[in-house]
Amino acid sequence: MTAGVDRHELRQIIAGLSEGVILVEPDQTIAYANEAALAMHGAGSLDELGPTVDAYRERFRLRYRNHVTPNQYPIERVVAGERFHDVVVEVRRTDRPEQDFVHSLRSLVATDREGKPSCLALILKDVTDQFEAEERFETTFNANPAPAVITRLSDLRHVKVNTGFLEMTGFTRDAVIGRTAYEVDVLAEARNRDLAITRLKEGGTIPQMEACLRLPDGGSRFVIVAGQPIEMGDEPCMLFTFADLELRRKAEIALRQSESRFAKAFRLTPVPTVLARADGFRVTGVNEAFTRVFGLSQDDIVGRSLDEAGLWLSDRQRTDFEAALERTGYLLGAEVCLRHGSGASLDCLVSAERIEIDHDAFALLVMQDITDRKHTERELFDAIETVMADTSWFSRGLIEKLANLRRPNVGTSDAAAINLTARERQILNLICAGFDDAAIARKLDLSRNTVRNHGAALYRKIGVHKRSEAVVWGRENGFPSHVSGTK
């Protein structure tokens, strides 16, 4: 069999691959590029891609995202016989600077019996959507004020940390990323550490609990920590979020230092504080922070129990709280919902301890309004859900789980109200299933131009401008319903 026949058969093999393949000759001639490789460059023909390596360099500007090799394109490295893999580059056409792609590349260098190169190939995979989604996630994660760390479960190493955590602890980013969950211990002195470690190793949800982070300056910081399992790039991870308890801790210490200074500390402590009789919880005093946060004056509550004053929204939470305090004499960080004087509900953390004043039993309650923190946590999870909905590199199960939590009653009314043609529904179905235009064209036996025309009409009808928005709209409206029977 001649070399020419071998090369012809090779082209037939790679023509229909979903990965892009570019064949290069030792003299730097680009001999062949399959349809996938052309599409990944926004090119319609080999001439548009570039008949030689020099022509390719003139038509496309590349920037390495990793494995930096200055002034040398991956296609030149292939010609030089270099073997490499998992190289990520940004590609921009010089004649269309607004058109960007991100490619993951590897080389294929085959030699003959004499050791001379017989086949030089550059293998491409389009990872544009993945990197766009990752950049959006990075921006949202870093900007969110709720302190957070993401830990990879396979080796328990921290892979992401946001500005909120760095500002709260004083760590630098380099001091956290790559360290294990035991080196930068996010569960240090956790009240139920054994349970937390077990859940972390199992990849299960870690309930809220108090912990004491060790700071780089040798100090410590009291926090409430919770863990939520997520997946990033099909990699199981744990998202840790934190609430800073330093103000509350300082307030509690100040209140216990001396009964002689009790009244002053009680009045000036910066968090809402209530003093009530242990029997019946009839309030004998509240501080200024309490009246400010809850909108109730001394006259509104002193002499009445918290229940009579209408503070408790849930009788079950009230009875559980009072029973726990009666049983143990103290309670730390109970998450409850209390009522503001205006009638609005507030998410709060309540700690309490039985104390003795002049031989009488009292309960000292310290409250922290975490309504804003809970809101930012929900925004963080909503942002992660939005990012995951844009790309298939997150697990579909988690996408559906978060979507159901946020929009449990979403129906298909939008899809029913929009008059999509049968062909447009087929194409939307395949887009939501992860097919690109080339794959859709092959599946429906259409030209790529026809697929693009139907796609443009579809985008106009559902009011979106790009594929990722169409995927979100489709998934919210029941697509993909199925794939195998689309055609």
MIZAZA-29707 format. One record per residue (C-alpha): x, y, z; residue in one letter. Coordinates in steps of 0.2 Angstrom, whole numbers, plus 5000, padded with zeros to 4 digits. Each point is the difference from the previous one (the first is absolute). Example, Ala and Ser with C-alpha at 12.3 -4.5 7.8 and 13.67 -1.06 7.14 Angstrom:
+------+------+------+------+
:   px :   py :   pz : doro :
+------+------+------+------+
: 5062 : 4978 : 5039 :    A :
: 5006 : 5017 : 4997 :    S :
+------+------+------+------+
% end
This chain:
+------+------+------+------+
:   px :   py :   pz : doro :
+------+------+------+------+
: 5000 : 5000 : 5000 :    M :
: 5008 : 5017 : 4995 :    T :
: 5002 : 5015 : 5011 :    A :
: 4987 : 5009 : 4990 :    G :
: 4987 : 4987 : 5003 :    V :
: 5004 : 5000 : 5018 :    D :
: 4998 : 5019 : 5001 :    R :
: 4984 : 4999 : 4991 :    H :
: 4993 : 4987 : 5011 :    E :
: 5006 : 5011 : 5015 :    L :
: 4990 : 5015 : 4994 :    R :
: 4984 : 4989 : 4998 :    Q :
: 5002 : 4994 : 5018 :    I :
: 5002 : 5017 : 5008 :    I :
: 4988 : 5009 : 4989 :    A :
: 4985 : 4996 : 5011 :    G :
: 5008 : 5002 : 5017 :    L :
: 4993 : 5012 : 5012 :    S :
: 5017 : 5005 : 5006 :    E :
: 5010 : 5012 : 4988 :    G :
: 5014 : 4993 : 4991 :    V :
: 5013 : 5009 : 4990 :    I :
: 5014 : 4991 : 4990 :    L :
: 5016 : 5009 : 4997 :    V :
: 5015 : 4995 : 4988 :    E :
: 5018 : 5001 : 5006 :    P :
: 5002 : 5015 : 4987 :    D :
: 4987 : 5009 : 5011 :    Q :
: 4986 : 4998 : 4987 :    T :
: 4983 : 4997 : 5007 :    I :
: 4994 : 4985 : 4991 :    A :
: 4983 : 4997 : 5007 :    Y :
: 4987 : 5006 : 5013 :    A :
: 4984 : 4992 : 5004 :    N :
: 4983 : 5009 : 5001 :    E :
: 5001 : 5001 : 5019 :    A :
: 5017 : 5008 : 5000 :    A :
: 4994 : 5013 : 4987 :    L :
: 4985 : 5004 : 5010 :    A :
: 5011 : 5002 : 5016 :    M :
: 5008 : 5014 : 4990 :    H :
: 4985 : 5008 : 4992 :    G :
: 5007 : 4994 : 4983 :    A :
: 4990 : 4993 : 4986 :    G :
: 5015 : 4993 : 4990 :    S :
: 5018 : 4995 : 5002 :    L :
: 5005 : 5015 : 4990 :    D :
: 4991 : 5011 : 5013 :    E :
: 5009 : 4991 : 5014 :    L :
: 5017 : 5002 : 4991 :    G :
: 5009 : 4989 : 4988 :    P :
: 5016 : 5001 : 5010 :    T :
: 5006 : 5003 : 5018 :    V :
: 5005 : 5018 : 4996 :    D :
: 4983 : 5004 : 4992 :    A :
: 4992 : 4992 : 5015 :    Y :
: 5010 : 5012 : 5012 :    R :
: 4995 : 5015 : 4989 :    E :
: 4982 : 4996 : 5002 :    R :
: 4999 : 4995 : 5018 :    F :
: 5006 : 5007 : 5016 :    R :
: 5003 : 4987 : 5014 :    L :
: 5003 : 5003 : 5019 :    R :
: 5004 : 4985 : 5011 :    Y :
: 4989 : 4998 : 5015 :    R :
: 5013 : 4987 : 5008 :    N :
: 5016 : 4992 : 4995 :    H :
: 5007 : 5017 : 4994 :    V :
: 5012 : 4999 : 4985 :    T :
: 5003 : 5017 : 4994 :    P :
: 5001 : 5004 : 4981 :    N :
: 4996 : 4982 : 4995 :    Q :
: 4983 : 4994 : 4994 :    Y :
: 4995 : 4982 : 5004 :    P :
: 4999 : 4996 : 4981 :    I :
: 5018 : 5005 : 4999 :    E :
: 5004 : 4989 : 5015 :    R :
: 4992 : 4985 : 4991 :    V :
: 5011 : 5004 : 4984 :    V :
: 5015 : 4999 : 5012 :    A :
: 4994 : 4982 : 5005 :    G :
: 4996 : 5006 : 5018 :    E :
: 4988 : 4989 : 5010 :    R :
: 4988 : 5010 : 5011 :    F :
: 4982 : 4998 : 5007 :    H :
: 4987 : 5011 : 5010 :    D :
: 5007 : 5016 : 4993 :    V :
: 4987 : 5014 : 5001 :    V :
: 5000 : 5015 : 4989 :    V :
: 4989 : 5015 : 4996 :    E :
: 4998 : 5002 : 4981 :    V :
: 4995 : 5016 : 4991 :    R :
: 4998 : 5003 : 4982 :    R :
: 5010 : 5016 : 4994 :    T :
: 4986 : 5005 : 4988 :    D :
: 4986 : 4997 : 5013 :    R :
: 5007 : 5005 : 5017 :    P :
: 4983 : 4999 : 5008 :    E :
: 5000 : 4981 : 4997 :    Q :
: 5009 : 4990 : 5013 :    D :
: 5003 : 4981 : 5003 :    F :
: 5008 : 4990 : 5014 :    V :
: 5008 : 4984 : 4994 :    H :
: 5007 : 4985 : 5010 :    S :
: 5014 : 4993 : 4989 :    L :
: 5011 : 4985 : 4999 :    R :
: 5013 : 4994 : 4987 :    S :
: 5001 : 4984 : 4991 :    L :
: 5017 : 4995 : 4993 :    V :
: 5001 : 4983 : 4991 :    A :
: 5017 : 4994 : 4993 :    T :
: 5004 : 4987 : 4986 :    D :
: 5012 : 4985 : 5003 :    R :
: 5015 : 5012 : 4997 :    E :
: 4994 : 5011 : 5014 :    G :
: 4996 : 5014 : 4988 :    K :
: 4983 : 5010 : 5003 :    P :
: 4987 : 4992 : 4989 :    S :
: 4984 : 5009 : 5007 :    C :
: 5000 : 5016 : 5009 :    L :
: 4983 : 5005 : 5007 :    A :
: 4993 : 5013 : 5012 :    L :
: 4984 : 4994 : 5009 :    I :
: 4988 : 5014 : 5006 :    L :
: 4985 : 5000 : 5012 :    K :
: 4989 : 5015 : 5002 :    D :
: 4999 : 5005 : 5018 :    V :
: 4994 : 5018 : 4998 :    T :
: 4983 : 4998 : 5009 :    D :
: 5009 : 4991 : 5015 :    Q :
: 5013 : 5014 : 5002 :    F :
: 4986 : 5014 : 4998 :    E :
: 4990 : 4992 : 5014 :    A :
: 5015 : 4997 : 5011 :    E :
: 5005 : 5019 : 4998 :    E :
: 4982 : 5005 : 5005 :    R :
: 5000 : 4988 : 5015 :    F :
: 5017 : 5007 : 5005 :    E :
: 4994 : 5018 : 4999 :    T :
: 4984 : 4996 : 5010 :    T :
: 5009 : 4989 : 5013 :    F :
: 5013 : 5013 : 5003 :    N :
: 4988 : 5015 : 5001 :    A :
: 4988 : 4992 : 5012 :    N :
: 5002 : 5007 : 5018 :    P :
: 4996 : 4983 : 5008 :    A :
: 5017 : 4993 : 5005 :    P :
: 5002 : 4983 : 4991 :    A :
: 5013 : 4987 : 4995 :    V :
: 4998 : 4986 : 4988 :    I :
: 5009 : 4983 : 5004 :    T :
: 5003 : 4986 : 4988 :    R :
: 4994 : 4984 : 5008 :    L :
: 5012 : 4988 : 4991 :    S :
: 5015 : 5007 : 5010 :    D :
: 4992 : 5012 : 5012 :    L :
: 5010 : 5015 : 4992 :    R :
: 4993 : 5017 : 4999 :    H :
: 4998 : 5005 : 4982 :    V :
: 4991 : 5017 : 5001 :    K :
: 4998 : 5014 : 5014 :    V :
: 4991 : 5016 : 4998 :    N :
: 5004 : 5017 : 5006 :    T :
: 4988 : 5000 : 5015 :    G :
: 5009 : 4985 : 5008 :    F :
: 5017 : 5008 : 4997 :    L :
: 4994 : 5017 : 5008 :    E :
: 4993 : 4991 : 5015 :    M :
: 5015 : 4989 : 5004 :    T :
: 5015 : 5010 : 4993 :    G :
: 5006 : 4986 : 4990 :    F :
: 5007 : 5003 : 4982 :    T :
: 4993 : 4990 : 4985 :    R :
: 5016 : 4991 : 4998 :    D :
: 5000 : 4994 : 5018 :    A :
: 4983 : 4992 : 4998 :    V :
: 5000 : 4993 : 4982 :    I :
: 5008 : 4983 : 4999 :    G :
: 5000 : 4997 : 5019 :    R :
: 4990 : 4986 : 5007 :    T :
: 4985 : 5002 : 5011 :    A :
: 5011 : 4995 : 5015 :    Y :
: 5014 : 5013 : 4996 :    E :
: 4988 : 5014 : 4998 :    V :
: 4987 : 4992 : 5012 :    D :
: 4983 : 5007 : 4996 :    V :
: 4993 : 4988 : 5013 :    L :
: 5012 : 5005 : 5014 :    A :
: 4992 : 4997 : 5018 :    E :
: 4983 : 4997 : 4992 :    A :
: 4987 : 4996 : 5013 :    R :
: 4996 : 4984 : 4991 :    N :
: 5016 : 4997 : 4990 :    R :
: 4999 : 4981 : 4999 :    D :
: 4983 : 5001 : 4991 :    L :
: 5007 : 5014 : 4989 :    A :
: 5016 : 4990 : 4995 :    I :
: 4989 : 4985 : 4997 :    T :
: 4988 : 5010 : 4989 :    R :
: 5015 : 5008 : 4991 :    L :
: 5008 : 4983 : 4995 :    K :
: 4983 : 4993 : 4995 :    E :
: 4996 : 5016 : 4989 :    G :
: 4984 : 5003 : 5011 :    G :
: 4993 : 5016 : 5006 :    T :
: 5008 : 5007 : 5016 :    I :
: 4987 : 5009 : 5011 :    P :
: 5004 : 5017 : 5007 :    Q :
: 5011 : 4999 : 5016 :    M :
: 5012 : 5012 : 5009 :    E :
: 5018 : 4999 : 4997 :    A :
: 5016 : 5010 : 5004 :    C :
: 5011 : 5003 : 4985 :    L :
: 5019 : 5002 : 5004 :    R :
: 5006 : 5016 : 4991 :    L :
: 5017 : 5002 : 4992 :    P :
: 5005 : 5013 : 5013 :    D :
: 4998 : 4987 : 5014 :    G :
: 4983 : 5006 : 5006 :    G :
: 4983 : 4992 : 4998 :    S :
: 4983 : 5005 : 4993 :    R :
: 4983 : 4992 : 5006 :    F :
: 4989 : 4996 : 4985 :    V :
: 4985 : 4990 : 4995 :    I :
: 5005 : 4988 : 4986 :    V :
: 4989 : 4989 : 4988 :    A :
: 5004 : 4989 : 4985 :    G :
: 4990 : 4997 : 4985 :    Q :
: 5006 : 4987 : 4987 :    P :
: 5002 : 5006 : 4982 :    I :
: 5008 : 4994 : 4984 :    E :
: 5012 : 5011 : 4990 :    M :
: 5006 : 4993 : 4983 :    G :
: 4993 : 4983 : 5005 :    D :
: 5011 : 5001 : 5015 :    E :
: 4991 : 4997 : 5017 :    P :
: 5004 : 5015 : 5012 :    C :
: 4993 : 5007 : 5016 :    M :
: 4995 : 5019 : 5001 :    L :
: 5003 : 5006 : 5018 :    F :
: 4992 : 5016 : 5005 :    T :
: 5003 : 5010 : 5016 :    F :
: 4991 : 5013 : 5011 :    A :
: 5012 : 5010 : 5011 :    D :
: 4996 : 4999 : 5019 :    L :
: 5014 : 5011 : 5006 :    E :
: 4988 : 5014 : 5006 :    L :
: 4989 : 4988 : 5009 :    R :
: 5015 : 4992 : 5008 :    R :
: 5007 : 5016 : 5006 :    K :
: 4983 : 5005 : 5007 :    A :
: 4998 : 4984 : 5009 :    E :
: 5017 : 5001 : 5008 :    I :
: 4997 : 5018 : 5005 :    A :
: 4983 : 4995 : 5009 :    L :
: 5009 : 4986 : 5010 :    R :
: 5015 : 5010 : 5006 :    Q :
: 4992 : 5007 : 5015 :    S :
: 4983 : 5002 : 5007 :    E :
: 5005 : 5018 : 5006 :    S :
: 5002 : 5005 : 4982 :    R :
: 4985 : 4990 : 4994 :    F :
: 4988 : 5015 : 4998 :    A :
: 5012 : 5010 : 4990 :    K :
: 5006 : 4986 : 4989 :    A :
: 4981 : 4995 : 4997 :    F :
: 4996 : 5017 : 4994 :    R :
: 5015 : 5002 : 4989 :    L :
: 5002 : 4983 : 4992 :    T :
: 4998 : 5002 : 4981 :    P :
: 4988 : 4985 : 4997 :    V :
: 4982 : 4999 : 5006 :    P :
: 5000 : 4993 : 5018 :    T :
: 4985 : 4995 : 5011 :    V :
: 5000 : 4997 : 5019 :    L :
: 4985 : 4989 : 5006 :    A :
: 4995 : 4990 : 5015 :    R :
: 5004 : 4982 : 4998 :    A :
: 4982 : 4995 : 5005 :    D :
: 4988 : 5005 : 4987 :    G :
: 5013 : 5011 : 4990 :    F :
: 4992 : 5017 : 5006 :    R :
: 5011 : 5013 : 4993 :    V :
: 5008 : 5012 : 5013 :    T :
: 5012 : 5009 : 4988 :    G :
: 5005 : 5003 : 4982 :    V :
: 5015 : 5010 : 4993 :    N :
: 5000 : 5014 : 4987 :    E :
: 5006 : 4988 : 4987 :    A :
: 4984 : 4989 : 5003 :    F :
: 4988 : 5015 : 4998 :    T :
: 5010 : 5006 : 4984 :    R :
: 5000 : 4983 : 4991 :    V :
: 4982 : 4994 : 5005 :    F :
: 4991 : 5016 : 5000 :    G :
: 4993 : 4998 : 5018 :    L :
: 5002 : 5012 : 5014 :    S :
: 5003 : 4995 : 5019 :    Q :
: 4982 : 5004 : 5003 :    D :
: 4995 : 4988 : 4986 :    D :
: 5008 : 4985 : 5008 :    I :
: 5006 : 5002 : 5018 :    V :
: 4989 : 4991 : 5012 :    G :
: 4993 : 4988 : 4986 :    R :
: 5007 : 4984 : 4994 :    S :
: 5008 : 4999 : 4982 :    L :
: 4985 : 4990 : 4995 :    D :
: 4987 : 5013 : 5007 :    E :
: 5010 : 5014 : 4991 :    A :
: 4997 : 4990 : 4984 :    G :
: 5019 : 4997 : 4996 :    L :
: 4998 : 4981 : 4997 :    W :
: 4993 : 4996 : 4983 :    L :
: 5001 : 4981 : 5003 :    S :
: 4993 : 4992 : 5016 :    D :
: 5010 : 4985 : 4996 :    R :
: 5016 : 5010 : 4999 :    Q :
: 4996 : 5008 : 5017 :    R :
: 4996 : 4984 : 5009 :    T :
: 5016 : 4992 : 4993 :    D :
: 5010 : 5015 : 5005 :    F :
: 4993 : 5001 : 5018 :    E :
: 5002 : 4981 : 5003 :    A :
: 5018 : 4999 : 4994 :    A :
: 5004 : 5015 : 5011 :    L :
: 4991 : 4992 : 5015 :    E :
: 5009 : 4983 : 4996 :    R :
: 5018 : 5006 : 4998 :    T :
: 5001 : 5018 : 5007 :    G :
: 5006 : 5007 : 4984 :    Y :
: 4997 : 5000 : 4982 :    L :
: 5012 : 5006 : 4986 :    L :
: 4996 : 5006 : 4983 :    G :
: 4982 : 4994 : 4998 :    A :
: 4993 : 5006 : 4983 :    E :
: 4982 : 5006 : 5002 :    V :
: 4988 : 5012 : 4992 :    C :
: 4994 : 5015 : 5010 :    L :
: 4988 : 5014 : 4997 :    R :
: 5005 : 5018 : 4998 :    H :
: 4989 : 5014 : 5008 :    G :
: 4993 : 5004 : 4982 :    S :
: 4995 : 4982 : 4997 :    G :
: 5014 : 4995 : 4989 :    A :
: 5009 : 4984 : 5004 :    S :
: 5019 : 4999 : 5004 :    L :
: 5012 : 4986 : 4999 :    D :
: 5010 : 4999 : 5016 :    C :
: 5013 : 4991 : 5010 :    L :
: 4995 : 4999 : 5018 :    V :
: 5012 : 4995 : 5014 :    S :
: 4995 : 4999 : 5018 :    A :
: 5006 : 4995 : 5017 :    E :
: 4993 : 4999 : 5017 :    R :
: 5008 : 5012 : 5012 :    I :
: 4997 : 5005 : 5018 :    E :
: 4998 : 5018 : 5006 :    I :
: 4998 : 5004 : 5018 :    D :
: 4995 : 4981 : 5003 :    H :
: 4986 : 5001 : 4987 :    D :
: 5001 : 4989 : 4984 :    A :
: 5000 : 5010 : 4983 :    F :
: 5002 : 4996 : 4982 :    A :
: 5012 : 5011 : 4990 :    L :
: 4996 : 4999 : 4982 :    L :
: 5011 : 5007 : 4986 :    V :
: 4993 : 5002 : 4983 :    M :
: 5008 : 5002 : 4983 :    Q :
: 4990 : 5006 : 4985 :    D :
: 5006 : 4989 : 4985 :    I :
: 4987 : 5005 : 4988 :    T :
: 5012 : 5008 : 4988 :    D :
: 5012 : 4986 : 5001 :    R :
: 4987 : 4987 : 4996 :    K :
: 4995 : 5011 : 4985 :    H :
: 5018 : 5001 : 4994 :    T :
: 5002 : 4981 : 5002 :    E :
: 4984 : 4997 : 4990 :    R :
: 5007 : 5012 : 4987 :    E :
: 5016 : 4990 : 4999 :    L :
: 4991 : 4984 : 4997 :    F :
: 4989 : 5008 : 4987 :    D :
: 5015 : 5007 : 4992 :    A :
: 5008 : 4982 : 5000 :    I :
: 4984 : 4993 : 4993 :    E :
: 5000 : 5013 : 4986 :    T :
: 5018 : 4996 : 4995 :    V :
: 4997 : 4981 : 5000 :    M :
: 4984 : 5002 : 4990 :    A :
: 5011 : 5008 : 4986 :    D :
: 5011 : 4984 : 4997 :    T :
: 5000 : 4981 : 5001 :    S :
: 5017 : 5000 : 5009 :    W :
: 4990 : 5001 : 5017 :    F :
: 4990 : 4984 : 5004 :    S :
: 4982 : 5000 : 4993 :    R :
: 4993 : 4993 : 5017 :    G :
: 5006 : 5015 : 5010 :    L :
: 4994 : 5012 : 4986 :    I :
: 4982 : 4992 : 5002 :    E :
: 5001 : 4999 : 5019 :    K :
: 5004 : 5019 : 5001 :    L :
: 4988 : 5005 : 4987 :    A :
: 4986 : 4991 : 5010 :    N :
: 5005 : 5008 : 5016 :    L :
: 4999 : 5017 : 4992 :    R :
: 4986 : 4998 : 4988 :    R :
: 4990 : 4985 : 5006 :    P :
: 4984 : 5005 : 4991 :    N :
: 5007 : 5005 : 4983 :    V :
: 4990 : 4994 : 4986 :    G :
: 5000 : 5000 : 4981 :    T :
: 4988 : 5015 : 4998 :    S :
: 5013 : 5010 : 4991 :    D :
: 5004 : 4986 : 4988 :    A :
: 4982 : 4997 : 4997 :    A :
: 4996 : 5019 : 4996 :    A :
: 5014 : 5001 : 4987 :    I :
: 4996 : 4993 : 4983 :    N :
: 5016 : 4990 : 4997 :    L :
: 5000 : 4989 : 4984 :    T :
: 5003 : 4982 : 5001 :    A :
: 5018 : 5002 : 4993 :    R :
: 5003 : 5014 : 5012 :    E :
: 4995 : 4989 : 5014 :    R :
: 5011 : 4986 : 4994 :    Q :
: 5015 : 5012 : 4999 :    I :
: 4997 : 5007 : 5017 :    L :
: 4998 : 4982 : 5007 :    N :
: 5018 : 4996 : 4993 :    L :
: 5007 : 5017 : 5006 :    I :
: 4995 : 4996 : 5018 :    C :
: 5006 : 4982 : 4998 :    A :
: 5018 : 5007 : 4997 :    G :
: 5001 : 4998 : 4980 :    F :
: 5010 : 5014 : 4991 :    D :
: 4994 : 5006 : 4982 :    D :
: 5010 : 4987 : 4991 :    A :
: 4993 : 4986 : 5010 :    A :
: 4982 : 5006 : 4998 :    I :
: 5003 : 5001 : 4981 :    A :
: 5006 : 4982 : 4999 :    R :
: 4986 : 4994 : 5012 :    K :
: 4986 : 5009 : 4990 :    L :
: 5008 : 4998 : 4983 :    D :
: 5001 : 5018 : 4997 :    L :
: 5013 : 5012 : 4994 :    S :
: 5009 : 5011 : 5014 :    R :
: 4993 : 5016 : 4992 :    N :
: 4982 : 4993 : 5001 :    T :
: 5003 : 4996 : 5019 :    V :
: 5007 : 5017 : 5003 :    R :
: 4985 : 5008 : 4991 :    N :
: 4988 : 4990 : 5011 :    H :
: 5010 : 5004 : 5015 :    G :
: 4999 : 5019 : 4997 :    A :
: 4981 : 4999 : 4997 :    A :
: 4999 : 4990 : 5017 :    L :
: 5010 : 5013 : 5009 :    Y :
: 4989 : 5014 : 4994 :    R :
: 4984 : 4991 : 5006 :    K :
: 5006 : 4996 : 5017 :    I :
: 5009 : 5017 : 5003 :    G :
: 5018 : 4994 : 5002 :    V :
: 5016 : 5005 : 4992 :    H :
: 5012 : 4985 : 5002 :    K :
: 5000 : 4981 : 5002 :    R :
: 5003 : 5000 : 5019 :    S :
: 4984 : 5011 : 5003 :    E :
: 4991 : 4988 : 4988 :    A :
: 5005 : 4985 : 5011 :    V :
: 4994 : 5009 : 5016 :    V :
: 4983 : 5004 : 4992 :    W :
: 4999 : 4983 : 4993 :    G :
: 5003 : 4991 : 5017 :    R :
: 4988 : 5011 : 5009 :    E :
: 4987 : 4995 : 4987 :    N :
: 5002 : 4982 : 4999 :    G :
: 5014 : 4997 : 4987 :    F :
: 5007 : 4989 : 4996 :    P :
: 4985 : 4988 : 5000 :    S :
: 5010 : 4987 : 4992 :    H :
: 5014 : 4998 : 4987 :    V :
: 5000 : 4983 : 4992 :    S :
: 4983 : 5003 : 4991 :    G :
: 5003 : 5018 : 4995 :    T :
: 5002 : 4997 : 4981 :    K :
+------+------+------+------+
% end
